[in-house]
Amino acid sequence: MTRILFMSSGVVVWALHFGTLYGLTALACARGWQPLLVPSIAVATAIAALATISIIAAGLRRRAQFESWMGAGVAALALVAIVWDAMPVLVVPPCR
């Protein structure tokens, strides 16, 4: 069970980050907190990226196991998705 959890931990971090971004955006737009949106998303993205990088590092430290490599690879893809999810804040106005 712990091996399955490790292999999917990158996707779990990405899903939490994704939900947090949408929740923060909805809350900021509904309450008029637009000036706080970009810093909040930056902090959430930094936390998720650091968590994912630590998963990658843990997977690479244990070199011989398939589960370790799979967990590191999935976390690397999740890191790309985390950065990709945060990009629209820099390009598109979040509240209309």
C-alpha positions as CSV (number, residue, x, y, z in Angstrom):
1,M,0.0,0.0,0.0
2,T,2.8,2.4,0.8
3,R,4.4,1.8,-2.6
4,I,1.2,2.6,-4.4
5,L,0.8,5.8,-2.3
6,F,4.4,6.8,-3.1
7,M,3.9,6.2,-6.8
8,S,0.7,8.4,-6.9
9,S,1.9,11.1,-4.4
10,G,2.9,13.4,-7.2
11,V,-0.6,13.3,-8.7
12,V,-2.1,13.9,-5.3
13,V,0.0,17.0,-4.8
14,W,-1.0,18.2,-8.3
15,A,-4.7,17.6,-7.6
16,L,-4.5,19.5,-4.3
17,H,-2.7,22.4,-6.0
18,F,-5.3,22.4,-8.8
19,G,-8.2,22.5,-6.4
20,T,-6.5,25.2,-4.3
21,L,-6.0,27.4,-7.4
22,Y,-9.6,27.2,-8.4
23,G,-10.8,27.7,-4.9
24,L,-8.6,30.7,-4.4
25,T,-9.7,32.2,-7.7
26,A,-13.4,31.7,-7.0
27,L,-13.0,33.1,-3.5
28,A,-11.0,36.1,-4.6
29,C,-13.4,36.9,-7.4
30,A,-16.5,36.5,-5.2
31,R,-15.1,38.6,-2.3
32,G,-13.3,41.3,-4.3
33,W,-9.8,40.1,-3.2
34,Q,-8.2,40.3,-6.6
35,P,-5.0,42.0,-5.3
36,L,-4.3,39.0,-3.0
37,L,-4.9,36.4,-5.8
38,V,-1.5,36.5,-7.5
39,P,0.6,36.3,-4.3
40,S,-1.6,33.5,-2.9
41,I,-1.3,31.5,-6.1
42,A,2.5,32.0,-6.1
43,V,2.7,30.7,-2.5
44,A,0.5,27.7,-3.3
45,T,2.5,26.9,-6.4
46,A,5.8,27.2,-4.5
47,I,4.6,24.9,-1.8
48,A,3.3,22.3,-4.3
49,A,6.5,22.5,-6.3
50,L,8.7,22.0,-3.2
51,A,6.6,19.0,-2.2
52,T,6.9,17.5,-5.6
53,I,10.6,18.1,-5.8
54,S,11.0,16.3,-2.5
55,I,9.1,13.4,-3.9
56,I,11.4,13.3,-6.9
57,A,14.4,13.4,-4.7
58,A,13.1,10.6,-2.5
59,G,12.4,8.5,-5.5
60,L,15.9,9.0,-7.0
61,R,17.6,8.2,-3.7
62,R,16.2,4.7,-3.8
63,R,17.7,3.7,-7.2
64,A,17.0,0.0,-7.5
65,Q,13.2,-0.2,-7.1
66,F,10.7,0.2,-9.9
67,E,8.3,1.9,-7.6
68,S,10.9,4.6,-6.8
69,W,11.5,5.4,-10.4
70,M,7.8,5.4,-11.2
71,G,7.1,7.7,-8.2
72,A,9.9,10.1,-9.3
73,G,8.7,10.1,-12.9
74,V,5.1,10.7,-12.1
75,A,6.1,13.5,-9.7
76,A,8.2,15.0,-12.4
77,L,5.2,15.1,-14.7
78,A,3.1,16.5,-11.9
79,L,5.7,19.3,-11.4
80,V,5.2,20.3,-15.1
81,A,1.5,20.3,-14.6
82,I,1.8,22.4,-11.4
83,V,3.8,25.0,-13.2
84,W,1.4,24.9,-16.2
85,D,-1.6,25.3,-14.0
86,A,-0.2,28.5,-12.5
87,M,0.7,30.2,-15.8
88,P,-2.8,31.6,-16.7
89,V,-2.6,33.9,-13.7
90,L,0.2,35.7,-15.3
91,V,-1.6,36.0,-18.7
92,V,-5.3,36.2,-18.2
93,P,-7.2,38.5,-15.8
94,P,-8.9,36.1,-13.4
95,C,-12.1,38.0,-12.6
96,R,-14.4,39.6,-15.1
